[in-house]
Amino acid sequence: MKILILGGGGREHALAWAVSKSDQCEELWCAPGNAGIADLATCVELDVENGDAVVAFCREKAIDFVIIGPEAPLAAGVASILRAAKIPAFGPSIEASKLESSKTFTKEICDKVGAPTAEWMSFKKADKAKNYIRAHGAPIVIKADGLAAGKGVVVAQSVEEAEAAVDDMLGGKFGKAGAEVVIEDCLEGEEASFFVLCDGEVTLPLITAQDHKRVGEGDTGPNTGGMGAYTPAPMMTPGTINQVMREIINPVVKEMKKRGSPFKGVLYAGLMLTKKGPKLIEFNVRFGDPECQALMMRAGGGFLDALYATATGDLLGKKIHWSKDHAMTVVIAAKGYPGAYEKGEPISGLDDLKGDPDVMVFHAGTKPGLMGEVMSNGGRVLNVTARGATLQIARDRAYAAIEKIDWPGGFYRQDIGWRALANESTASARRPLWPRRRKR
């Protein structure tokens, strides 16, 4: 099978790595890819949001299957265009992608089927939004309705902070994505990430994970695209999973089919586990990043087969064999992220980590330099991912691997998995601030 992966981040590197291990993968392409993906696939320059250009490339290279990684091509309708051209594509249609590209749409679906979520209202006018905020008080959550790369959410601790977020979003901070805002109650509990494959009708629950969205230690500071993740998430018990499937996933999937927009792809439910049970924070219509990196460390036989079956409506009876160990991803980001940051800085020490079966460095914002070296090229740059028999072992391996990487321009959170590790008697003390070592 000749496969094309669209995207160039850590998620796509992890998907490429998992797919390349399958005997069914004959040839692998990636657009645009990055310095890490280039070791696994042929990277090409291609406008991944231009469906016609993607179709033309697929016909030129006789591509059998397209895996769409990020949300932007999905929202642009690339999966729909590929299916119209009879090219199997993993990812939902433009209509079904609204479960991520419009938070208002998702809330309306939840209300229609009775799926538990926070109380909400949407606004296009700042004065009406502020009146709502003043009436409800803080804490309160302000969200840009559209796609904002994981940064369009403010959990405001005061009315003043909430009003400022409304001014930012409706004032154009996120472009068209912020032309409408969703304001909702602030849910209390612990967050978890839950992934389900769906071929339009049949659903296949995957393993669980927990992301760390905030930039700072102890889940403080502004939201990011994700600073780390681990799997499995112990708070997602079998009973909780069954409840989420029964109350959220299955009703939404049924409603999308009823509306003539059957969901085909991976449905990622961001959940808040409250005292009253799990509630939906938001849907994403692609694998989480960085959750995907941790998940792929545990993915075994049947993964590519399940993705293809999802795309072709043949998911019934398919299985993915997951390892029973734990995995953790720690994101190394450019200093200043999620604000302004530098690009084009050399990163060394990565070769020292090759060959370790328990550690993978998935590249996100990287590019090859003129002499073949790895250069930083984004906000979230590297995803150091490790596996182990326990979460503590996976954590120790990930942070030990980070110490071998030399990049003064990077930073990372030292407490990934802290909630779960707090319950393990073997939890070790935090390591000193990184980078502590410099090559001379």
C-alpha positions as CSV (number, residue, x, y, z in Angstrom):
1,M,0.0,0.0,0.0
2,K,1.3,3.4,-1.0
3,I,0.4,5.9,1.8
4,L,0.4,9.7,2.1
5,I,0.3,11.4,5.4
6,L,-0.7,15.1,5.5
7,G,0.9,17.2,8.2
8,G,4.3,18.0,9.6
9,G,4.1,17.9,13.4
10,G,4.8,15.5,16.2
11,R,1.5,13.7,15.7
12,E,2.3,13.0,12.1
13,H,5.8,11.8,13.0
14,A,4.2,9.4,15.4
15,L,1.7,8.2,12.9
16,A,4.4,7.7,10.2
17,W,6.5,5.8,12.7
18,A,3.6,3.5,13.6
19,V,2.4,3.0,10.0
20,S,5.9,2.3,8.7
21,K,6.1,-0.7,10.9
22,S,3.2,-2.4,9.1
23,D,4.0,-5.0,6.4
24,Q,1.2,-3.4,4.4
25,C,3.1,-0.1,4.1
26,E,5.0,-0.4,0.7
27,E,5.8,3.3,0.3
28,L,5.3,6.3,2.6
29,W,5.1,9.9,1.7
30,C,4.5,12.9,3.9
31,A,3.5,16.5,3.1
32,P,5.2,18.7,4.3
33,G,6.9,16.5,7.0
34,N,9.8,17.6,9.1
35,A,13.4,16.6,9.9
36,G,12.4,13.6,11.8
37,I,9.7,12.3,9.4
38,A,12.3,12.5,6.6
39,D,14.0,9.4,8.2
40,L,10.8,7.4,7.5
41,A,9.1,8.9,4.5
42,T,9.7,10.9,1.4
43,C,8.8,14.5,2.4
44,V,7.2,16.8,-0.3
45,E,6.0,20.4,-0.5
46,L,2.3,20.3,-1.0
47,D,-0.5,22.6,0.0
48,V,-2.3,20.2,2.4
49,E,-5.4,22.4,2.5
50,N,-5.9,22.3,-1.2
51,G,-7.9,19.2,-1.9
52,D,-7.4,19.4,-5.7
53,A,-3.6,19.6,-5.3
54,V,-3.7,16.6,-2.9
55,V,-5.8,14.6,-5.4
56,A,-3.4,15.4,-8.2
57,F,-0.4,14.3,-6.2
58,C,-2.2,11.0,-5.2
59,R,-2.9,10.3,-8.9
60,E,0.6,11.1,-9.9
61,K,2.2,8.8,-7.3
62,A,-0.6,6.1,-7.3
63,I,-1.4,6.7,-3.6
64,D,-3.7,4.1,-2.2
65,F,-4.5,5.7,1.1
66,V,-4.3,9.2,2.7
67,I,-4.1,9.8,6.4
68,I,-5.0,13.4,7.4
69,G,-3.2,14.4,10.6
70,P,-4.1,18.0,11.5
71,E,-7.5,19.7,11.8
72,A,-7.0,22.5,9.1
73,P,-7.1,20.2,6.0
74,L,-10.2,18.5,7.5
75,A,-12.0,21.8,8.1
76,A,-11.0,22.7,4.5
77,G,-12.8,19.7,3.2
78,V,-9.8,17.7,1.9
79,A,-11.2,14.4,3.1
80,S,-14.4,15.1,1.3
81,I,-12.6,16.0,-2.0
82,L,-10.4,12.8,-1.7
83,R,-13.5,10.6,-1.2
84,A,-15.2,12.2,-4.2
85,A,-12.1,11.3,-6.2
86,K,-12.4,7.7,-5.0
87,I,-9.2,7.9,-2.9
88,P,-9.6,6.4,0.6
89,A,-8.9,9.0,3.2
90,F,-8.7,8.8,7.0
91,G,-10.5,11.8,8.4
92,P,-14.1,13.2,8.5
93,S,-15.9,15.1,5.9
94,I,-16.1,18.9,6.0
95,E,-19.5,18.7,7.5
96,A,-18.5,16.2,10.2
97,S,-15.4,18.2,10.9
98,K,-17.6,21.0,12.3
99,L,-17.5,19.0,15.6
100,E,-14.1,20.6,16.0
101,S,-14.1,23.6,13.7
102,S,-17.2,25.1,15.4
103,K,-17.7,24.9,19.2
104,T,-21.2,26.3,18.8
105,F,-22.1,23.4,16.4
106,T,-20.7,20.9,19.0
107,K,-22.7,22.5,21.8
108,E,-25.9,22.4,19.7
109,I,-25.3,18.7,18.9
110,C,-24.8,17.9,22.6
111,D,-28.0,19.8,23.6
112,K,-29.9,17.9,20.9
113,V,-28.8,14.4,22.1
114,G,-28.6,15.3,25.8
115,A,-24.8,14.7,26.0
116,P,-23.5,16.1,29.3
117,T,-21.5,19.3,28.9
118,A,-21.1,22.7,30.5
119,E,-23.9,25.3,30.3
120,W,-23.1,27.7,27.5
121,M,-24.1,30.6,25.3
122,S,-22.5,32.0,22.1
123,F,-22.0,35.6,21.1
124,K,-20.9,37.7,18.2
125,K,-21.2,41.1,20.0
126,A,-18.8,42.0,22.8
127,D,-21.4,44.0,24.8
128,K,-23.8,41.1,25.0
129,A,-21.0,38.7,25.9
130,K,-19.9,41.0,28.7
131,N,-23.4,41.3,30.1
132,Y,-23.6,37.5,30.3
133,I,-20.2,37.3,32.0
134,R,-21.2,39.9,34.6
135,A,-24.4,38.1,35.3
136,H,-22.7,34.7,35.8
137,G,-19.4,35.8,37.4
138,A,-16.1,34.0,37.5
139,P,-14.4,31.6,37.1
140,I,-15.8,31.3,33.6
141,V,-14.5,29.9,30.3
142,I,-14.2,31.9,27.0
143,K,-13.6,30.0,23.8
144,A,-13.0,31.2,20.2
145,D,-15.7,29.3,18.2
146,G,-13.3,28.2,15.4
147,L,-9.8,26.6,15.1
148,A,-7.1,28.4,17.1
149,A,-4.4,25.8,17.3
150,G,-5.3,24.9,20.9
151,K,-4.8,28.5,22.1
152,G,-8.3,29.9,21.8
153,V,-9.5,29.1,25.3
154,V,-9.2,31.3,28.4
155,V,-10.2,30.0,31.8
156,A,-10.9,33.4,33.4
157,Q,-10.5,33.7,37.1
158,S,-12.1,37.2,37.2
159,V,-14.7,39.1,35.3
160,E,-12.1,41.5,34.1
161,E,-10.0,38.7,32.7
162,A,-13.0,37.3,30.9
163,E,-14.0,40.6,29.4
164,A,-10.4,41.1,28.2
165,A,-10.6,37.7,26.5
166,V,-13.8,38.6,24.8
167,D,-12.2,41.8,23.5
168,D,-9.2,39.9,22.2
169,M,-11.1,37.2,20.4
170,L,-13.9,39.4,18.9
171,G,-11.2,42.0,18.2
172,G,-9.4,39.7,15.8
173,K,-6.7,38.0,17.8
174,F,-7.6,34.7,16.2
175,G,-8.9,36.0,12.9
176,K,-12.1,34.4,11.7
177,A,-11.8,31.7,14.4
178,G,-12.7,34.4,16.9
179,A,-15.6,36.0,15.1
180,E,-17.9,34.2,17.5
181,V,-17.2,33.2,21.1
182,V,-18.6,30.5,23.3
183,I,-18.9,31.3,27.0
184,E,-19.5,28.4,29.3
185,D,-19.5,27.4,33.0
186,C,-16.1,26.4,34.4
187,L,-16.2,22.7,35.1
188,E,-14.3,21.3,38.1
189,G,-12.6,17.9,38.1
190,E,-9.8,16.1,36.3
191,E,-9.3,16.2,32.5
192,A,-8.9,13.1,30.3
193,S,-8.5,12.4,26.6
194,F,-10.6,9.6,25.0
195,F,-10.3,8.4,21.4
196,V,-12.7,6.4,19.3
197,L,-12.4,5.3,15.7
198,C,-15.7,5.5,13.8
199,D,-16.5,4.4,10.2
200,G,-19.8,6.3,10.1
201,E,-21.7,3.8,12.2
202,V,-19.4,1.3,14.0
203,T,-17.2,2.6,16.8
204,L,-14.0,1.2,18.2
205,P,-12.8,2.8,21.5
206,L,-9.0,3.2,21.8
207,I,-6.8,3.5,24.9
208,T,-7.0,6.5,27.2
209,A,-4.6,9.4,27.8
210,Q,-4.2,12.6,29.7
211,D,-2.9,15.8,28.2
212,H,-1.3,18.8,29.9
213,K,-2.5,22.0,28.2
214,R,-1.1,24.7,30.4
215,V,2.4,26.0,29.8
216,G,3.5,26.0,33.4
217,E,4.2,23.6,36.2
218,G,1.2,22.5,38.2
219,D,-1.1,23.3,35.2
220,T,-0.6,27.1,35.4
221,G,-0.3,29.8,32.8
222,P,-1.9,30.1,29.4
223,N,-3.2,27.2,27.3
224,T,-1.0,25.7,24.6
225,G,-1.4,23.0,22.0
226,G,-0.2,20.6,24.7
227,M,3.0,20.3,26.8
228,G,3.0,16.6,27.4
229,A,0.8,13.5,27.8
230,Y,0.8,10.0,29.2
231,T,-1.2,6.8,28.7
232,P,-3.1,5.0,30.1
233,A,-5.1,7.5,32.2
234,P,-6.0,5.7,35.4
235,M,-9.0,7.9,36.1
236,M,-10.7,6.5,33.0
237,T,-12.0,3.3,34.5
238,P,-14.0,0.7,32.5
239,G,-17.2,2.1,34.0
240,T,-16.3,5.6,33.1
241,I,-15.5,4.5,29.5
242,N,-18.8,2.8,29.2
243,Q,-20.6,5.8,30.5
244,V,-18.8,8.1,28.0
245,M,-19.7,5.8,25.1
246,R,-23.3,5.5,26.2
247,E,-23.9,9.2,27.0
248,I,-21.6,11.1,24.7
249,I,-20.0,9.2,21.8
250,N,-22.7,6.9,20.6
251,P,-25.5,9.5,20.7
252,V,-23.3,12.1,18.8
253,V,-22.3,9.5,16.2
254,K,-25.9,8.5,15.7
255,E,-27.0,12.1,15.4
256,M,-24.3,12.9,12.8
257,K,-25.4,9.9,10.7
258,K,-29.1,11.1,11.0
259,R,-28.1,14.5,9.7
260,G,-26.5,13.0,6.6
261,S,-22.9,13.7,7.8
262,P,-21.7,10.3,9.1
263,F,-18.4,10.7,11.1
264,K,-15.5,8.7,9.6
265,G,-12.2,9.1,11.4
266,V,-11.0,9.4,15.0
267,L,-13.3,11.3,17.4
268,Y,-11.3,12.7,20.3
269,A,-13.4,13.7,23.3
270,G,-11.8,16.1,25.8
271,L,-13.5,15.2,29.0
272,M,-13.8,16.7,32.5
273,L,-14.4,14.0,35.1
274,T,-16.7,15.9,37.6
275,K,-18.3,14.8,40.8
276,K,-21.5,14.4,38.7
277,G,-19.8,12.2,36.1
278,P,-17.9,12.8,32.9
279,K,-18.8,15.9,30.9
280,L,-17.6,16.9,27.4
281,I,-15.3,19.9,27.2
282,E,-14.8,19.7,23.5
283,F,-14.5,17.4,20.5
284,N,-11.5,17.2,18.2
285,V,-11.7,15.3,14.9
286,R,-8.1,14.1,14.7
287,F,-5.6,12.4,17.1
288,G,-4.5,14.6,19.9
289,D,-1.1,16.1,19.9
290,P,0.9,15.2,22.0
291,E,-1.4,12.3,23.1
292,C,-0.9,10.6,19.8
293,Q,2.9,10.3,20.4
294,A,2.3,8.4,23.6
295,L,-0.4,6.2,22.1
296,M,1.7,5.2,19.2
297,M,4.4,3.9,21.5
298,R,1.8,1.3,22.6
299,A,0.2,0.6,19.2
300,G,0.9,-2.8,17.8
301,G,-0.5,-5.0,15.1
302,G,-3.7,-4.0,13.4
303,F,-3.2,-0.2,13.6
304,L,-2.9,0.5,9.9
305,D,-5.6,-2.0,9.1
306,A,-8.0,-0.3,11.5
307,L,-7.3,3.2,10.0
308,Y,-8.0,1.9,6.5
309,A,-11.1,0.1,7.7
310,T,-12.3,3.3,9.3
311,A,-11.9,5.1,6.0
312,T,-13.6,2.5,3.9
313,G,-16.6,1.7,6.2
314,D,-15.3,-1.8,7.3
315,L,-14.5,-1.3,11.0
316,L,-16.7,-4.0,12.3
317,G,-14.6,-6.8,14.0
318,K,-11.3,-4.9,13.6
319,K,-8.9,-4.8,16.6
320,I,-5.7,-3.0,17.5
321,H,-3.3,-4.8,19.7
322,W,-2.0,-2.4,22.4
323,S,0.9,-3.1,24.7
324,K,0.1,-3.3,28.4
325,D,2.8,-0.9,29.5
326,H,2.8,2.9,30.0
327,A,4.1,5.7,27.8
328,M,4.8,9.4,28.4
329,T,5.6,12.2,26.1
330,V,7.3,15.4,27.2
331,V,7.2,18.4,24.8
332,I,10.3,20.5,24.4
333,A,9.2,24.0,23.2
334,A,10.9,27.1,22.1
335,K,11.3,29.7,24.9
336,G,8.5,32.2,24.7
337,Y,5.9,29.7,23.5
338,P,2.9,30.0,23.3
339,G,3.9,33.6,22.6
340,A,6.7,34.9,20.4
341,Y,9.7,32.6,20.0
342,E,12.9,32.2,17.9
343,K,13.3,29.8,15.0
344,G,16.4,28.4,13.3
345,E,18.4,27.3,16.3
346,P,20.6,24.2,16.1
347,I,19.7,21.2,18.2
348,S,22.2,18.5,19.0
349,G,22.4,15.2,21.0
350,L,19.5,13.5,19.1
351,D,21.8,10.9,17.6
352,D,22.6,9.7,21.1
353,L,19.0,8.6,21.6
354,K,18.7,6.5,18.4
355,G,18.5,2.8,18.8
356,D,16.8,2.7,22.2
357,P,13.6,0.6,21.8
358,D,12.0,2.3,24.8
359,V,12.6,5.9,23.7
360,M,11.5,7.9,20.6
361,V,12.0,11.6,19.8
362,F,9.1,12.6,17.6
363,H,9.9,15.9,15.8
364,A,7.3,18.6,15.6
365,G,8.7,22.0,14.7
366,T,12.0,21.1,13.1
367,K,13.6,21.3,9.7
368,P,17.0,20.1,8.3
369,G,19.8,22.6,8.2
370,L,22.2,23.3,5.3
371,M,24.7,20.7,6.7
372,G,22.0,18.2,7.6
373,E,21.7,19.3,11.2
374,V,18.3,19.6,13.0
375,M,17.0,23.2,13.4
376,S,14.1,24.5,15.4
377,N,11.2,25.6,13.3
378,G,8.2,26.1,15.5
379,G,6.8,26.6,19.0
380,R,6.5,23.0,20.1
381,V,9.7,21.5,18.6
382,L,10.4,18.0,20.0
383,N,8.3,15.3,21.7
384,V,10.5,13.0,23.9
385,T,8.5,9.8,24.4
386,A,9.3,6.8,26.5
387,R,7.7,3.6,27.6
388,G,8.0,1.5,30.7
389,A,6.3,-1.2,32.8
390,T,5.0,1.6,35.1
391,L,4.4,5.3,34.5
392,Q,7.2,6.1,36.9
393,I,9.7,4.1,34.7
394,A,8.3,5.8,31.5
395,R,8.7,9.2,33.2
396,D,12.3,8.5,34.3
397,R,13.3,7.3,30.8
398,A,11.8,10.4,29.1
399,Y,13.4,12.9,31.4
400,A,16.8,11.0,31.3
401,A,16.6,11.2,27.5
402,I,15.9,15.0,27.6
403,E,19.2,15.5,29.5
404,K,21.1,14.2,26.4
405,I,19.6,16.9,24.2
406,D,21.4,20.1,23.8
407,W,19.3,23.1,22.9
408,P,19.6,26.2,25.0
409,G,16.6,27.8,23.3
410,G,14.2,25.2,24.6
411,F,12.2,24.6,27.8
412,Y,9.8,21.9,29.0
413,R,7.5,21.1,31.9
414,Q,9.0,18.9,34.6
415,D,5.8,17.6,36.0
416,I,4.1,15.7,33.2
417,G,1.9,12.9,34.7
418,W,2.1,14.6,38.2
419,R,-1.5,13.7,39.1
420,A,-1.1,10.0,38.4
421,L,2.4,9.9,39.8
422,A,1.3,11.5,43.1
423,N,-0.6,8.2,43.7
424,E,2.4,6.0,43.1
425,S,4.6,5.3,46.1
426,T,7.7,5.3,44.0
427,A,7.2,8.8,42.7
428,S,10.6,10.5,42.6
429,A,11.5,14.1,43.3
430,R,11.6,16.6,40.5
431,R,14.7,17.0,38.5
432,P,16.5,20.3,38.3
433,L,15.6,22.9,35.8
434,W,16.6,22.1,32.2
435,P,18.8,22.7,30.2
436,R,21.4,22.3,33.0
437,R,24.1,20.9,30.7
438,R,25.9,22.7,27.9
439,K,28.3,21.2,25.3
440,R,31.6,23.1,25.1
